[in-house]
């Protein structure tokens, strides 16, 4: 809950109050990690008191966020208030659905109705998942450009779109495959430190300066959570692979996704792109890159088709994953 609310307040405003709340919530994550670590070593009454204290602290942080939002809301114009009411559910609801479907597809085994056997979605099929995501977003952007009457012509050099597409595909692959090695909770905490990499790329590419203290504290909270909490998955345990691979993949995700955000912002400002124009070309090129990865290993398609025949509900999960991601992208 606190992570969802942190996401809301981060979308709505970027104020000093938000920075203090972010630091506070990262420290709460450390406290929750300590509780989890000591569960098997301390008396029950001690654990109960620690858990109650942590819950009260999270409730206070939630109340603080609500107060900040209300204060900001009162200073807004009527049109801005209406937009806020539409955009917050438009971001949070599909983001929750997107998060759930990621975990469902990548970590939860599918049960065969005939044999009763459990079967996982293989990590080698991840390029297919990326292709569905990006191709769906391409079709949506095309429809929206036709609906709004905007020009479909390129407004920036093709190499700019391609660079964003490459970093975006790399980030998405790392994000999905990492869920085979670490828990979704750990991945969410890792994403909180994305701000560090966005700042780093912003400084390298544009010479911009930021408030690094907040970013470092939030990142430190995520690191402490990972060191203290349980980060292994059922898939990880059954195959006997190391969760260290998941951490390395998430580092790769953060670097690539931070670069994606920085390049997107630079292209927007430099060439005055519209939202759907960039969405069309970046996702079209991303679809092509994902298709090339799939073609490099042709047997992947046949294996995936066989899996879908045995577990047709997988396509339903993938469809929801694509729709929720498109909705999140459009709302932001």
Secondary structure, DSSP 8 states (H G I E B T S, - for coil): -HHHHHHHHHHH---HHHHHHHHHHHHHHHHHHHHHHTTTTS-HHHHHHHHHHHHHHHHHHHHHHHHHHHHHHHTS-HHHHHHHHHHHHHHHHHHHHHHHHHHHHHHS-EE-TTT--EE---GGGHHHHHHHHHHHHHHHHHHHHHHHT---S-SS-HHHHHHHHHHHHHHHHHHHHHTTTS-HHHHHHHHHTHHHHHHHHHHHHH-----HHHHHHHHHHHHHHHHHS----HHHHHHT--THHHHHHHHHHHHHHHHHHHHHHHHHHHH---HHHHHHHHHHHHHHHHHHHHHHTTHHHHHHHHHHHH-THHHHHHHHHHHHHHHHHHH-
